[in-house]
Amino acid sequence: MTATTKAGSFRYAGHQLDAELGTLTCHYELGKRSFIERFDLGRYDWASPSAAEAARLVYLLAGVSYYKTGAPQLIEIDVEVRPGELALVRDFYVNGLGEFAYRNRIDLSHLEFDATVRDIPPAPYEPVGGRPLVPFGGGIDSIVSVELVRRAHPDPSLFVVSPPTAPFAAIEQAAAVTGLPVVRVVRHLDPQLFEPPKDTGFLQGHVPVTGVITAVAVLAATGHGYDAVVMSNEWSASSGNLFVDGEVVNHQYSKSREFEAAFAGVVAGALGDRLRVFSLLRPYTEVWVADRFAKLGDYHRVFHSCNRAFTVDPSRRLETWCGECDKCCFIDLVLAPFVPRVELESIFDGREPLSRADLYERFAVLVGLSPDPKPFECVGEVGECRAAAALAAERGDRQDDELLQRLAGKLPPVTPREVAALLAPHDPHDIPDDFATEDLLV
């Protein structure tokens, strides 16, 4: 890579958790620019030391959105951090911005951090047991998690982060079907991020937003008294997109087990061990998740995963699936073995990607028939996609599917053993026994 970062430093410039207003405000600086991000948390118990600790973790991770505007080599942090926290933050910047660095031809491997590091005792958090909080995005992963959680834990809630413009209908519709209470946070990104890049000169690219959302969920848990933050990141989220200079570039880094384990350790160091943070789907493939979701018919007409439904500007959001992006193609492919063709056509409102021969190249990338790497999207790895294509092609209602049969004809057959492996749990994972599914307790 070619280092093209700007001179100077990125500075953490203070944060305030206002217990009375229920807001967290974070300040950052880059050169002469100042950035302010605010989280509206609602009026709950934010005066505790544990809430203050959780707010500090949000502050540490949320800065990545503003750092990337210029990406200097020095980051100055104004709050004391524990050794594990500094290691987490460094990895969050270097690995979480791996795709951003690759696209902008920037080398972040030598980032420097100016921070006071010392061992700080935790601010013990003492929640009531049996109250899980499930971050919810309206897609198949979080829906499957919710339905698994509620079997053994009768008092769960959803956690949703919304922009200030308007809630995402793609999340709200599926959330309504769950019938569960929703803990909401409104996130106000600094408006400078939305100015035209030609006017600001800001570098553009992906940030590890799931990591920020996870930290905000921990903060919300401390204010509302929840004892677990249950994520929905599956096994293949740990698989990278490509290797660059011997390092893995993973679009889903902040959904990976590497990040999950490190962040859970940081939460334990800051709050003690009573708040558990883990992914319920970590041992499972996207094929397993799709098989489970196929049986949840009440959600089939309301779930949504197309990224165009999550644009901050409401005037640019799609209320339906676009039917052509990598995410739409992947969701269609992974559900095709388990959901009847006519139902998938209805789900995609007549724009089912597998029905479009012109999308062959997109699917070819997903199943590894192209020299291009896995798309920089939240999609499964090649083995999962190949198995899904092969299994779907065997269905009676897919025999005349031109695109699917063309794909399957170029792929090796999937053996029963391989299918069984995709539908079985994988190690390692960090799921507590009281959340474990039957197949994990055998």
ABEGO torsion letter per residue (X at the ends): XBBABBBEBBBBAEBBBBAAAGBBBBBBBBEABBBBBBBBAEBBBAABAAAAAAAAAAAAAAAAAAAAAAGBABBBBABBBBAAAAAAAAAAAAAAAAAAAAAAGBBAAABBBBBBBBBBBBBBBBBBBGBBBBBBAGBAAAAAAAAAAAAABAABBBBBBBBAABBBAAAAAAAAAAGBBBBBBBBBBBAAAABBAAAAGBBBEBBBAAAAAAAAAAAAAAAAGBABBBBABBAAAABBABBBGGBBBBAAAAABAAAAAAAAAAAAAAAEAABBBBBAAAABBAAAAAAAAAABAAAAAABBABAAAABABAAABBABBAGABAAAAAAAAAAAAABBAAAAAAAAGGABAAABAAAAAAAAAAAGABABBBBBBBBBBAAAAAAAAAAAAABAAAAABAAAAAAAAABBBBBAAAAAAAABBBOBBABBAAABBAAAAX
